[in-house]
Amino acid sequence: MREAVKQAKQMKRALSGTCLPMLLGFLGCLAVSLDAAAAVPPLGEPLPVRRGIFLDADIGAAMTFGGKRLTDGAEQPSSPSIFLKLGAGYDVLDRLSVGAAFSLSAVGGRCLGQVTDTGGCIESASDWRGNAHDFTLAFVGAEVVWHQPVADRLFITAGAEIGWTFTSPSPRAGMTGAFSFGLAAGIEWMTPLDHFSIGADLGWNFLPGAGLHVLRLAPRIRYTF
């Protein structure tokens, strides 16, 4: 009996002498591993902001200021119309892009000449040629945009454009288009989906020859190759 008790005590001392260092060693390795995991960033790299050749599209609304309302001849803004813009360009710098743009909007119930008592639109009191009071504005031109970073993958944009706006049908006698220029400000977010960014623009365009101002607001999507 005494011999069995003696052997049990010897086995207990042996296990204690073996397991305790093993346990301490395991806990030490675990602590080192956790510390290393905290110091090393996750595998993979953040998706870079892609720059280069791009295509973009805006679909929103536009309002036109200028001309006279047919109902009473008052100079009031037109009702909102659909605004569509398509563009292509190249990021010449990380923050600067240049490109070409084409946009469409419509003007309804606005007379750029003289409103008659019967609600018609003519060139002037001495020129009774009828002018269109519902017409389309089709802009073709060049634009330049600056992208200012404000947060991770988030940019504030500021741009300018210049070109020619075609009018159809003619809102003035012999007028088929006019020189135009504009400014725009917006926001752009480079999404985690590679190649794609989304944003929105608030823009203003002016046609000096027609006396028209176009205010537009449109969400935008962009694909960079």
Steps between C-alpha positions, in 0.01 A plus 500: 500500500780736598676411179192592289463837677868569446473424127191725467685793662798448269271498194327820619836676541607383156182622335521833680860545393416423138156655443556831677791603276306381196196704603710809567675453168168469318363816664821683415477397134134601491582845640778551245269389218224739605747785529638425153151480352421843642819646357466357148219639275249258343605319188438688173537865406244783479345534156687785325315799359494421130590780258527503121256488210139521618137517393228667707128565490270744681122469517308762693291815465552848353320833521536782247497869592436757229232570244136578567218278614230458238208536738580850626837604352670486840869412520478190719711181500372211295368182654768237577593274211709186470872562467733245341876528464757260354873556523838347425839616614838436653655569841814690405591529871376332816278802564445644152294355215407629156238371261220550253133515588158482337183598687129536431225696672168650397331838533121516508263796466770767475505772236830669419325760286166676552193336659175587319163567662384159384790317662714466191874564461630731228837659427393854593210742476620598153598149391217249522703195409405222735763363735507169683414517869575132568851402395797279584846606613780269383844592633828376348829616645806447718531497876768502768446374857708528817465222762584611855528215756319562830494145645598147408372444141278811526554810283348844451498594131502836322478530124450727202375433148484688174343414167202544272133441580270407212135609524225308321257619381617859477390724791612813313498591131800335335634365829614138493747517787709720727837511670475388864712449808438372849627416847428204725573376852441155635604201706655171392552173687729224374300190584656171621382357169808533280473739201178667623436830676176682574418860580281800424543838330333837538569701186419827324523574129453830318413565136582869443351511150165368622497657844437162662632363828474128570523370857543124533531239773587143409645184656800361314659161444851459359698205367879524485687250284 
